[in-house]
Amino acid sequence: MSGTKIKTLDELRKIRERSKAGTKLRLTGESGNRVTISVGMATCGIAAGARAVMGALIDSINENNLENVAVVATGCLGYCYAEPLVVVTVPEEKPVHYANVDEDLARKIIELHVIGGEIIGNSQLITDGLT
């Protein structure tokens, strides 16, 4: 939106509603059909780019009008060498941990995993020793 001038009250209301929807995505809450995406936001995660990753996740969720997805900032996940870390938890499935996530992979996680139901199998996926 930067550089765009708001010309009408209706445009301002639409921007407000989109902003409220984005904020809602960051709130926790239990729901039987809610997908939860946790982003490691400890110091090591932030230093590795977790803020940009979280922004890309939220933008992609908004662009796809996904209402059943919550994005949550979490603390240390214990794999500092693999930051930024993203954990996707789909109801009644084991959590999937993605490592070394950048903005492009974050968007793919939404498109392929959250929307498409396909775990992105690559060398960035952490599976050993996790429940």
C-alpha positions as CSV (number, residue, x, y, z in Angstrom):
1,M,0.0,0.0,0.0
2,S,2.9,2.3,0.4
3,G,2.7,5.3,-2.0
4,T,-1.0,4.7,-2.6
5,K,-3.3,7.5,-1.6
6,I,-6.6,6.7,0.0
7,K,-9.3,8.6,-1.8
8,T,-12.5,7.4,-0.2
9,L,-13.8,6.4,3.2
10,D,-14.8,3.0,1.7
11,E,-11.1,2.4,0.7
12,L,-10.0,3.2,4.3
13,R,-12.6,0.8,5.7
14,K,-11.4,-2.0,3.4
15,I,-7.8,-1.4,4.5
16,R,-8.9,-1.5,8.1
17,E,-10.7,-4.8,7.6
18,R,-7.6,-6.4,5.9
19,S,-5.4,-5.2,8.7
20,K,-7.8,-6.6,11.3
21,A,-7.8,-9.9,9.5
22,G,-4.0,-10.0,9.5
23,T,-3.9,-9.3,13.2
24,K,-6.4,-12.1,13.8
25,L,-4.1,-14.5,12.1
26,R,-1.5,-13.9,14.8
27,L,-3.8,-14.8,17.6
28,T,-3.9,-18.2,19.2
29,G,-7.0,-20.1,19.7
30,E,-8.1,-23.7,19.6
31,S,-10.4,-24.8,16.8
32,G,-11.1,-28.2,15.5
33,N,-10.2,-27.3,12.0
34,R,-7.6,-24.6,12.5
35,V,-4.1,-25.0,11.0
36,T,-1.5,-23.4,13.3
37,I,1.8,-22.2,11.9
38,S,4.5,-21.4,14.6
39,V,7.5,-19.3,13.7
40,G,10.6,-19.5,16.0
41,M,11.0,-15.9,17.1
42,A,13.8,-16.3,19.7
43,T,16.9,-14.1,19.2
44,C,18.5,-16.7,16.9
45,G,15.4,-16.9,14.7
46,I,15.0,-13.1,14.4
47,A,18.7,-12.8,13.6
48,A,18.3,-15.4,10.8
49,G,15.3,-13.6,9.3
50,A,12.2,-14.9,11.1
51,R,10.4,-11.6,11.0
52,A,10.5,-11.5,7.1
53,V,9.4,-15.2,7.1
54,M,6.4,-14.4,9.4
55,G,5.5,-11.4,7.2
56,A,5.6,-13.6,4.0
57,L,3.4,-16.3,5.7
58,I,0.8,-13.7,6.8
59,D,0.8,-12.0,3.4
60,S,0.3,-15.3,1.6
61,I,-2.5,-16.3,4.0
62,N,-4.2,-13.0,3.4
63,E,-3.7,-13.2,-0.4
64,N,-5.4,-16.6,-0.4
65,N,-8.2,-15.5,2.0
66,L,-7.4,-18.4,4.4
67,E,-9.5,-18.0,7.5
68,N,-8.7,-21.3,9.2
69,V,-5.0,-20.6,9.7
70,A,-3.3,-19.0,12.7
71,V,0.3,-17.7,12.6
72,V,1.9,-17.7,16.1
73,A,5.2,-16.4,17.2
74,T,7.0,-18.8,19.5
75,G,10.2,-18.9,21.4
76,C,13.2,-21.2,21.0
77,L,12.5,-24.5,19.2
78,G,15.9,-25.9,20.1
79,Y,17.5,-26.0,16.6
80,C,19.3,-22.7,16.4
81,Y,21.5,-24.0,13.5
82,A,18.4,-24.4,11.4
83,E,16.7,-21.0,11.9
84,P,14.4,-19.6,10.8
85,L,12.1,-22.5,11.8
86,V,8.5,-22.9,10.9
87,V,6.2,-25.6,12.4
88,V,2.9,-26.4,10.5
89,T,0.3,-28.2,12.7
90,V,-2.7,-29.5,10.8
91,P,-5.4,-31.0,13.1
92,E,-5.0,-34.7,13.8
93,E,-1.7,-34.9,12.0
94,K,1.9,-34.8,13.3
95,P,3.5,-31.3,13.2
96,V,5.9,-30.7,10.3
97,H,9.1,-28.7,11.0
98,Y,10.6,-26.7,8.2
99,A,14.2,-25.4,8.6
100,N,16.1,-22.6,7.1
101,V,12.9,-21.0,5.8
102,D,13.2,-17.9,3.7
103,E,10.3,-15.8,2.2
104,D,10.0,-18.0,-0.9
105,L,9.8,-21.2,1.1
106,A,7.3,-19.6,3.4
107,R,5.0,-18.9,0.5
108,K,5.5,-22.4,-0.8
109,I,4.5,-23.8,2.6
110,I,1.2,-22.0,2.4
111,E,0.6,-22.9,-1.2
112,L,1.7,-26.5,-1.2
113,H,1.4,-27.7,2.4
114,V,-1.5,-25.6,3.9
115,I,-3.6,-25.3,0.8
116,G,-2.5,-28.4,-1.1
117,G,-2.0,-30.8,1.7
118,E,1.5,-31.8,0.4
119,I,4.5,-31.8,2.7
120,I,7.3,-30.2,1.0
121,G,10.0,-32.9,0.9
122,N,13.4,-31.3,0.7
123,S,16.7,-31.2,2.6
124,Q,15.2,-28.3,4.7
125,L,12.7,-30.6,6.4
126,I,13.5,-31.6,10.0
127,T,11.9,-35.0,10.9
128,D,14.4,-37.0,12.9
129,G,13.7,-37.1,16.6
130,L,10.6,-34.9,16.5
131,T,7.1,-36.0,17.4
